[in-house]
């Protein structure tokens, strides 16, 4: 048996102290960072269009691409004989998506994303033809057109993790043609919707609002929604909401949370999370925490993929140890989920 005390274990104590110090610093947050006004939101738009000007990297064999080219030419007064194959390798059928921000007015612009629908290999150097963008109600709210930009880079070899060259974007590529009617509150009230359900935070926000504007102005309907009495005149209501949004709120204590990214294996822990005694076995990998109780230090048996740690060990130490012995992201996820199910991991586990 090999007893290992890697250098990172010595540093983990300092890291834990840093987390403890950070957790005691209460930094006030603005109301607008913790909630939003009900009804004030973005709207998703989508459209179907054609990208032209590609260097042979467009759709090779696509019925709807060919048909779309013919329809576009006919709309511009060019008659195409029936049965003609347009050879659309320099064009690509695409889906265009964008987000129409709240209160957007005709003439304003926003970014759009362009994604291939068929067999296009690359949209580099292409130009999106005029494309109408519709909302969920089927109405046209914007028109998009412009040269496509690709982010990142393309892999130079078969082993290169290059970015996908097919999706692209057009900065300020869409122009708003129709405004979305957005009402700020109903009647004499506006509603604040918290970013997450939190009864403690809702109670704090109500207290701060009532202290600032008067008793009874705000009341919490639940842990997510706060109803606030606001002026009826639009100009006064806008000024009231502006003042409401910048009120400072002392944040509630954070719930212990662990965020795990399945694709990359990245683990984010928002505070010093400790583990109770447990034992997990997954395939050839085993991890034991808190048994026997007098273990003075971390014990790692590489050939047997066995890890033994003290009860109360930091989750950050466990994750680092698993990385050191070569545990894969799926294996690590199964271990964390098993610890959570057994009651040894006292934190919310979020998997992305």
C-alpha positions as CSV (number, residue, x, y, z in Angstrom):
1,X,0.0,0.0,0.0
2,X,1.3,3.4,-1.0
3,X,0.6,6.4,1.2
4,X,0.4,9.6,-0.8
5,X,0.2,13.2,0.4
6,X,0.5,15.2,-2.9
7,X,1.5,18.8,-2.8
8,X,-2.1,19.9,-3.6
9,X,-3.3,18.5,-0.3
10,X,-1.2,21.0,1.6
11,X,-2.5,23.7,-0.6
12,X,-6.1,22.6,-0.2
13,X,-6.1,23.8,3.4
14,X,-5.3,27.3,2.2
15,X,-8.0,27.0,-0.5
16,X,-10.5,26.0,2.2
17,X,-9.6,28.9,4.3
18,X,-10.0,31.2,1.3
19,X,-13.5,29.8,0.7
20,X,-14.4,30.3,4.3
21,X,-13.2,33.9,4.2
22,X,-15.1,34.6,1.0
23,X,-18.3,33.1,2.4
24,X,-18.2,35.5,5.3
25,X,-18.0,38.6,3.1
26,X,-21.5,39.9,2.5
27,X,-21.6,42.0,-0.6
28,X,-24.9,43.8,-1.2
29,X,-26.5,43.0,-4.6
30,X,-28.9,45.2,-6.6
31,X,-32.5,44.2,-6.9
32,X,-32.2,43.9,-10.7
33,X,-29.4,41.3,-10.3
34,X,-31.6,39.1,-8.1
35,X,-34.9,39.4,-10.0
36,X,-36.6,40.7,-13.2
37,X,-39.8,42.6,-13.9
38,X,-42.6,40.2,-15.0
39,X,-43.4,40.7,-18.7
40,X,-40.1,42.4,-19.5
41,X,-38.3,39.6,-21.5
42,X,-36.7,38.7,-24.8
43,X,-38.5,36.9,-27.6
44,X,-37.1,34.2,-29.8
45,X,-37.2,34.6,-33.5
46,X,-36.5,32.0,-36.3
47,X,-36.4,32.0,-40.0
48,X,-35.4,29.9,-43.0
49,X,-33.0,31.4,-45.6
50,X,-30.2,30.8,-48.1
51,X,-26.5,31.5,-47.8
52,X,-24.7,32.3,-51.1
53,X,-21.1,32.9,-52.2
54,X,-19.6,29.7,-50.8
55,X,-16.5,28.2,-52.3
56,X,-18.0,24.8,-53.2
57,X,-18.7,24.0,-49.5
58,X,-22.5,24.4,-49.7
59,X,-25.2,21.8,-50.0
60,X,-24.1,19.0,-52.4
61,X,-27.4,17.1,-52.7
62,X,-30.4,18.8,-51.1
63,X,-33.9,19.0,-52.7
64,X,-35.1,21.9,-50.6
65,X,-31.9,23.9,-51.2
66,X,-32.4,23.4,-55.0
67,X,-36.1,24.4,-54.6
68,X,-35.2,27.4,-52.5
69,X,-32.7,28.7,-55.1
70,X,-35.3,28.4,-57.8
71,X,-38.0,30.1,-55.7
72,X,-35.6,33.0,-54.9
73,X,-34.7,33.5,-58.6
74,X,-38.4,33.5,-59.6
75,X,-39.1,36.2,-57.0
76,X,-36.4,38.3,-58.6
77,X,-37.9,37.8,-62.1
78,X,-35.7,35.0,-63.3
79,X,-37.6,32.1,-64.9
80,X,-36.0,28.7,-64.4
81,X,-37.1,25.8,-66.6
82,X,-38.6,22.8,-64.9
83,X,-36.3,19.9,-64.1
84,X,-33.2,22.0,-64.0
85,X,-30.7,21.0,-61.3
86,X,-29.2,24.2,-59.9
87,X,-26.0,22.5,-58.5
88,X,-26.2,24.3,-55.2
89,X,-22.7,23.6,-54.0
90,X,-22.1,27.3,-53.6
91,X,-25.3,27.9,-51.6
92,X,-26.7,26.4,-48.4
93,X,-30.1,26.2,-46.8
94,X,-29.9,27.6,-43.3
95,X,-31.9,28.3,-40.2
96,X,-31.5,31.8,-38.8
97,X,-32.2,32.5,-35.1
98,X,-32.1,35.5,-32.9
99,X,-33.4,37.1,-29.7
100,X,-35.6,40.2,-29.9
101,X,-35.0,42.2,-26.7
102,X,-37.8,43.7,-24.7
103,X,-39.2,47.0,-26.1
104,X,-37.1,46.8,-29.3
105,X,-38.3,49.3,-31.8
106,X,-38.4,49.3,-35.7
107,X,-35.0,50.2,-37.1
108,X,-33.0,48.7,-34.3
109,X,-30.6,45.9,-35.0
110,X,-29.5,42.7,-33.2
111,X,-27.2,39.7,-33.8
112,X,-28.3,36.5,-35.4
113,X,-27.0,33.0,-35.6
114,X,-26.9,31.1,-38.9
115,X,-26.8,27.2,-38.9
116,X,-26.8,24.8,-41.8
117,X,-29.9,22.6,-42.4
118,X,-28.5,20.2,-45.0
119,X,-25.1,19.0,-46.2
120,X,-23.1,22.2,-46.2
121,X,-19.5,21.6,-45.0
122,X,-18.6,25.2,-44.3
123,X,-20.3,28.6,-44.3
124,X,-17.1,30.6,-44.4
125,X,-17.2,33.5,-46.7
126,X,-21.0,33.2,-47.3
127,X,-23.6,35.9,-47.4
128,X,-27.1,35.4,-46.0
129,X,-29.8,36.5,-48.4
130,X,-32.7,38.6,-47.0
131,X,-34.5,36.3,-44.5
132,X,-37.7,37.1,-42.6
133,X,-37.6,36.2,-38.9
134,X,-40.9,35.1,-37.2
135,X,-42.0,34.8,-33.7
136,X,-44.0,32.0,-32.1
137,X,-47.2,33.7,-33.3
138,X,-46.1,33.4,-37.0
139,X,-45.7,37.1,-37.4
140,X,-42.6,38.7,-39.0
141,X,-40.7,40.8,-36.5
142,X,-37.4,41.3,-38.2
143,X,-35.4,40.9,-41.5
144,X,-31.9,39.5,-41.5
145,X,-29.1,39.8,-44.1
146,X,-25.3,40.1,-44.2
147,X,-21.9,38.5,-44.3
148,X,-21.4,35.5,-42.0
149,X,-18.6,35.5,-39.4
150,X,-17.2,32.3,-38.0
151,X,-15.7,32.3,-34.5
152,X,-12.7,30.3,-33.3
153,X,-10.7,28.2,-35.7
154,X,-10.9,25.1,-37.8
155,X,-8.8,22.1,-36.9
156,X,-5.7,21.6,-39.1
157,X,-5.5,17.8,-38.6
158,X,-7.6,14.8,-37.8
159,X,-6.6,15.0,-34.1
160,X,-7.3,18.7,-33.7
161,X,-10.2,19.7,-31.6
162,X,-11.1,22.6,-33.9
163,X,-14.4,24.4,-33.7
164,X,-17.4,23.4,-35.8
165,X,-17.1,25.6,-39.0
166,X,-20.8,25.3,-39.8
167,X,-22.7,27.6,-37.4
168,X,-21.9,31.3,-37.9
169,X,-23.2,34.7,-36.8
170,X,-23.9,38.1,-38.3
171,X,-23.3,41.0,-35.9
172,X,-26.2,43.5,-36.1
173,X,-27.5,41.3,-39.0
174,X,-31.2,41.7,-38.3
175,X,-33.3,44.8,-38.3
176,X,-36.5,45.1,-36.3
177,X,-39.6,45.6,-38.4
178,X,-42.3,45.3,-35.8
179,X,-42.3,46.1,-32.1
180,X,-43.5,43.7,-29.5
181,X,-46.1,45.1,-27.1
182,X,-44.8,44.6,-23.6
183,X,-46.7,45.8,-20.6
184,X,-44.9,46.7,-17.4
185,X,-47.3,45.3,-14.8
186,X,-51.0,44.9,-14.7
187,X,-53.1,47.8,-13.3
188,X,-51.6,49.3,-10.1
189,X,-49.0,46.6,-9.6
190,X,-45.8,45.3,-11.0
191,X,-44.4,41.9,-10.1
192,X,-40.8,41.0,-9.4
193,X,-39.8,37.5,-10.3
194,X,-36.7,36.2,-8.4
195,X,-34.1,34.3,-10.4
196,X,-34.6,31.3,-8.1
197,X,-37.2,30.2,-5.6
198,X,-35.9,31.6,-2.2
199,X,-38.4,32.4,0.6
200,X,-35.7,34.1,2.7
201,X,-34.6,36.3,-0.1
202,X,-38.2,37.2,-1.0
203,X,-38.8,38.2,2.6
204,X,-35.7,40.4,2.6
205,X,-36.6,42.1,-0.6
206,X,-40.1,42.9,0.6
207,X,-38.6,44.4,3.8
208,X,-36.2,46.6,1.8
209,X,-38.9,47.8,-0.6
210,X,-41.3,48.7,2.2
211,X,-38.6,50.5,4.2
212,X,-37.8,52.6,1.1
213,X,-41.3,53.3,-0.3
214,X,-43.6,52.8,2.7
215,X,-45.3,49.9,4.5
216,X,-47.6,47.7,2.4
217,X,-46.0,48.7,-0.9
218,X,-44.7,45.2,-1.5
219,X,-45.8,41.8,-0.5
220,X,-44.4,38.3,-1.3
221,X,-46.9,36.0,-3.0
222,X,-44.5,33.1,-2.6
223,X,-40.7,32.4,-2.7
224,X,-40.5,33.5,-6.3
225,X,-42.9,36.4,-6.9
226,X,-43.2,39.8,-5.2
227,X,-46.1,42.1,-5.9
228,X,-45.3,45.8,-5.7
229,X,-47.8,48.7,-5.9
230,X,-46.5,51.1,-8.5
231,X,-47.7,54.5,-9.9
232,X,-50.3,54.4,-12.7
233,X,-48.7,57.1,-14.9
234,X,-46.2,55.5,-17.3
235,X,-43.5,58.1,-16.8
236,X,-43.8,57.8,-13.0
237,X,-43.9,54.0,-13.2
238,X,-40.7,53.9,-15.2
239,X,-38.9,56.2,-12.7
240,X,-40.3,54.0,-9.8
241,X,-39.0,50.8,-11.4
242,X,-35.6,52.4,-12.1
243,X,-35.3,53.3,-8.4
244,X,-36.6,49.9,-7.4
245,X,-34.0,48.0,-9.5
246,X,-31.0,49.7,-7.8
247,X,-32.0,49.0,-4.2
248,X,-29.3,47.1,-2.4
249,X,-30.2,43.7,-0.9
250,X,-28.0,41.8,1.6
251,X,-27.6,38.4,0.0
252,X,-28.9,35.3,1.7
253,X,-26.5,32.6,2.6
254,X,-25.6,30.5,-0.5
255,X,-26.8,26.9,-0.6
256,X,-23.9,24.5,-1.0
257,X,-23.9,23.7,-4.7
258,X,-21.8,21.5,-7.0
259,X,-22.0,22.0,-10.7
260,X,-20.7,19.2,-12.9
261,X,-20.1,19.5,-16.7
262,X,-20.5,16.1,-18.2
263,X,-18.8,17.0,-21.5
264,X,-15.6,18.5,-20.0
265,X,-15.5,17.0,-16.5
266,X,-15.3,20.5,-15.0
267,X,-16.5,20.7,-11.4
268,X,-17.4,24.0,-9.7
269,X,-18.0,24.2,-6.0
270,X,-19.4,27.4,-4.5
271,X,-18.1,26.8,-0.9
272,X,-16.1,24.4,1.2
273,X,-18.3,21.2,1.0
274,X,-17.3,18.3,3.2
275,X,-18.3,14.6,3.0
276,X,-19.6,12.2,5.6
277,X,-18.5,8.6,5.9
278,X,-19.4,6.5,2.8
279,X,-18.0,3.9,0.5
280,X,-18.5,3.9,-3.3
281,X,-17.5,1.2,-5.8
282,X,-17.9,1.8,-9.5
283,X,-16.3,-0.8,-11.8
284,X,-12.7,-1.1,-10.9
285,X,-12.7,2.2,-9.0
286,X,-13.4,2.3,-5.2
287,X,-13.4,5.3,-2.8
288,X,-13.8,5.0,0.9
289,X,-14.3,8.0,3.2
290,X,-14.1,7.7,7.0
291,X,-13.2,4.1,7.5
292,X,-11.3,3.0,9.5
293,X,-11.9,6.1,11.7
294,X,-8.2,6.6,12.7
295,X,-6.8,7.0,9.2
296,X,-4.2,9.8,9.6
297,X,-3.9,10.8,5.9
298,X,-5.0,10.1,2.4
299,X,-4.3,6.6,1.2
300,X,-4.1,5.8,-2.5
301,X,-3.6,2.3,-4.0
302,X,-3.0,3.0,-7.7
303,X,-2.9,-0.6,-8.9
304,X,-6.2,-1.3,-7.3
305,X,-7.8,2.1,-8.0
306,X,-8.6,2.4,-4.3
307,X,-8.8,5.8,-2.5
308,X,-9.3,6.1,1.3
309,X,-9.8,9.5,2.9
310,X,-10.7,10.9,6.3
311,X,-14.3,11.6,7.2
312,X,-15.1,15.3,6.7
313,X,-12.7,15.6,3.8
314,X,-13.3,18.4,1.4
315,X,-15.1,17.5,-1.8
316,X,-12.5,19.5,-3.7
317,X,-9.8,17.1,-2.3
318,X,-11.9,14.1,-3.5
319,X,-12.3,15.5,-7.0
320,X,-8.6,16.3,-7.2
321,X,-7.7,12.8,-6.1
322,X,-10.0,11.2,-8.6
323,X,-8.5,13.3,-11.3
324,X,-5.0,12.2,-10.2
325,X,-5.8,8.5,-10.5
326,X,-7.3,9.1,-14.0
327,X,-11.1,8.8,-13.3
328,X,-13.1,9.7,-16.3
329,X,-15.9,12.4,-16.2
330,X,-18.7,9.7,-16.4
331,X,-17.0,7.8,-13.5
332,X,-16.7,10.9,-11.4
333,X,-20.3,11.8,-12.1
334,X,-21.5,8.4,-11.0
335,X,-19.5,8.7,-7.8
336,X,-20.8,12.1,-6.9
337,X,-24.4,11.0,-7.6
338,X,-23.9,7.9,-5.4
339,X,-22.6,10.1,-2.6
340,X,-25.5,12.4,-2.9
341,X,-28.0,9.5,-2.9
342,X,-26.4,8.0,0.2
343,X,-26.6,11.3,2.1
344,X,-22.9,11.8,2.4
345,X,-22.8,14.8,0.0
346,X,-24.7,17.7,1.6
347,X,-24.9,20.0,-1.4
348,X,-27.1,20.5,-4.4
349,X,-25.7,18.6,-7.4
350,X,-26.4,20.2,-10.8
351,X,-25.4,18.3,-14.0
352,X,-24.9,20.3,-17.2
